[in-house]
Amino acid sequence: DGGITQSPKYLFRKEGQNVTLSCEQNLNHDAMYWYRQDPGQGLRLIYYSQIVNDFQKGDIAEGYSVSREKKESFPLTVTSAQKNPTAFYLCASSLGTYNNEQFFGPGTRLTVL
Amino acid sequence: AQRVTQPEKLLSVFKGAPVELKCNYSYSGSPELFWYVQYSRQRLQLLLRHISRESIKGFTADLNKGETSFHLKKPFAQEEDSAMYYCALSQSGGSNYKLTFGKGTLLTVNP
């Protein structure tokens, strides 16, 4: 399973703390995405980036922030402003350039204690 | 706004029976439709996309623009088909690459 890696696999955070989830890809993909997966809710888009140094809010961006300083990396910060951060977070990437098949990482499960 | 609806949260069939997972969408432009699958303890992965018109693991899906549907079908279900299935929609041929996912259907194939 190479290609897209996410770390850590499990993450625990105390309320009021910010935490950063890592996502790296070696597929030379232009576009990267962050989703949140909750039972019964499917996948909801948090942020996406179609090119380095550019990103857009998805459907549920409040309480999250991202950066895209390198093509390979798209870290997600879950801030203390996120009301319900406990969830499974998935990172994905796609080639872009009119090819929007997305490839997914293994996910990070964040639990707020 | 684009929307994907999967009306069944859970679907249970017996091995060898036909299976159909429903997907309806709303989108004002020209859509591209996908089915993604997540097997237990595995990554979410692409199963098929309508533009390729392929049959993958015995599954097929036809885009019906009149009914705005992209139902996933398999004539004879196998136990290894048990998984979570997501239908997803994207803008076709455009520069916006984001996908909109349905809420998913959990398929259980019983022996």
Interface residues (C-beta under 8 A of the other chain):
Chain A: D1 A31 Y33 Y35 G40 Q41 G42 L43 R44 L45 Y48 Q50 G58 L90 A92 S94 G96 Y98 N100 E101 Q102 F103 F104 G105 P106 G107
Chain B: Q6 K9 E32 F34 R43 L44 Q45 L46 R49 Y86 S90 G93 G94 S95 N96 Y97 K98 L99 T100 F101 G102 K103 G104
